[in-house]
Amino acid sequence: MVTQKDLDRINELYRKSKAEGLTSAELDEQAKLRKAYIAAFRENLRGTLETIKIQNPDGSMIDVKKRHEEKMEAEAKKAFENGN
């Protein structure tokens, strides 16, 4: 989980990199913080997308996560049958 303190440090390192440059230790810290931020962002986005439901014109509901899993299984089965 990325805290506000981590976000502040990411921004501080960014500003310093533009103003005067970073040391190798600071570059490593910046990369680590950015990687953690991206992982948290993706996890949050995935959680949001997995809860989406789409309503068809006929009123039926489609669970996006279930639909995606079914589509991926069908593609894997097709690839297996084709020998890929």
HELIX and SHEET records of a PDB file:
HELIX    1   1 GLN A    4  ALA A   19  1                                  16    
HELIX    2   2 SER A   24  GLU A   50  1                                  27    
HELIX    3   3 VAL A   64  GLU A   81  1                                  18    
SHEET    1   A 2 LYS A  53  GLN A  55  0                                        
SHEET    2   A 2 MET A  61  ASP A  63 -1                                        
END                                                                             
